[in-house]
Amino acid sequence: MRKLNILALALTLAWAQVQAQGTVPSSFQATGYNGFISHRHTMKPVGPVRELRRDPLTADQQRIADQAAQLAQNHSLLSVVLVEKGKIIYEHYNEPARADRWFYSWSMSKSLTAYTLGTALCTGKIDSLDTPAGQLSPELRGTVYGEARVKDLLMMSSGARDAPYNGEHRDSAWMQIVQQVETGQEYLQANGDRAQGFFGATKSGATFSYKNTDTLALESIVESRGGFLRQFEENIWNKIGAERGASWVLDRNKRAVAHAGFTANTRDWARLAMWSIDQLKGNDACMREYMQEATRSQISNYTNTGRSFKSYGYQTFIGNFGPGDSYWWIGHGGQRVGIDPKTERIIVVSSWREDYMDQIYNLFGAWQRN
């Protein structure tokens, strides 16, 4: 009991820093909160490791690597890796980060949740993205999330009232869930009423409004249709060729904290990005179509959340920093994965603050123009 109290205090102090300063303690972020959050579902690497080559760089690649090195040296960056068609262009770690350590994703987990739902759709467990979510998950009935289509939840347009605290309806919500005081579904049920605007009730599917409960509703659907953790592990994790393990933080009901709970090391984040490109170009017509929709503009973003991104796909931000669109997995404190599927260029960043993210986007745009 004493150990649990100490861990709870450590998490509470860390969260106080996040709320007060908008930063993530670097020692927490660089260990994926390992040792501080013991209730997690851990996954091991499966099958042969997918190679990340280290071939000699071209002149253009060396210029991008040099720019990345300047960012790594001058900012609050913990780790960064640039990969092009399976080849590492640049990789760097700042203490206390290391290549073998997990990094906490925060809201990058949302994108993985959307892709897990895609695998459920393409294995026949969900009939259509136009189905009202309450028909797929009994937990969502009687809430605005249950009235929304699955697609509305994917686009962060459930119609639920706004969540003003970085996607939370109250600033302590994430802490309450990871400390297992409250379950994700209890939190969702407590915030399941429809937004009311100047012209009346907000319609589902009409407006982008970033909120963690939309992601929790997606987890509820997948959980009701074969299990979320099982389908993520079998359909995604086991197929990326990971070199190390990974984990999802669990709530009190041993359900994944789907909106902000996944951890993996930097190279395996790159492999997850490579998996997403594989789906976009693969032979599975259903997953190819789903991922094409997920990674292109579905709804405009007029909010301050992800303000560098003017549109949103399925739990995925859409960027236009270079000559072509890219898609991005975004997490609090400077966690970023940016992907250009045409050139198969990927940037993975872990950080403990995000006041230099515009420079990350500029670097990626310059790389796209090479």
Protein Blocks (a to p, Z undefined) as FASTA:
>chain_A
ZZmmmmmmmmmmmmmmmmmnopacfklmmnoogojambdcddddedjddddddbdddfkl
mmmmmmmmmmmmmmccfbdcddeehiafbdcdddfbdfkbccdekjmlmmmmmmmmmmmm
mnopafbfkbcfklmmmklgoiaklmpcfklmmnopnopacdfegoiabfklmmmmmnom
acfklmmmmmmcccddfkocadehkagcddfklmmmmmmmmmmnnpjklmmmmmmmmmno
pabdcdddddfkopacfklocccdfklmmmmmmmmmmmmmmmblklmmmmmmmmpcfbdc
fbfehklbcbdcehiacddfbfbdcdddddehhiacdddfklopacddddfbfklmmmmm
mmmmmmmmZZ
